[in-house]
């Protein structure tokens, strides 16, 4: 199955090799092109070309580190539900993207319009994030739950 993705005004059809390549990188973002080529049973050039295309099309936004939960035990993690006024969702999303502690942002259905995943280094930083979000024009209401432990 192919998926059409339109990012940065480039249209690129993603196939099973692209999906497998992304899955490999999700497991090990530091995997070498040679290792990926071996796992996918394709040439190094094919892997490099596909990586370049996935990055330039915006399908791959960057590479990151996943730290062990023990290393992030002091990080304040929370979920914030956000209600937006009228048709201001796009403007609110653009402002929310400027808050670095908002790890992920999702649109949703139901009473809340957006769900934000928050990661703050301490409670003071967390408090600032809540204040910053609530003062954005177009944010009508919010509700936040701190994530205490993973089960």
Number of C-alpha atoms within 10 A of each C-alpha: 6 11 11 10 15 13 12 10 9 12 11 17 12 16 12 11 15 19 13 14 18 17 12 17 17 15 10 15 15 13 13 13 16 15 14 20 18 13 12 17 11 13 13 17 12 14 23 15 11 16 18 12 16 18 13 14 18 16 18 14 10 8 11 11 9 11 8 8 10 7 8 13 11 12 15 18 24 19 18 21 20 22 19 22 13 9 9 12 17 11 14 19 18 10 14 19 13 9 13 12 19 21 14 14 16 11 13 12 8 7 10 16 17 20 21 19 18 25 21 20 13 12 13 10 14 20 11 13 19 15 11 13 20 15 10 15 13 19 20 13 13 17 12 15 11 14 12 10 7 5 3
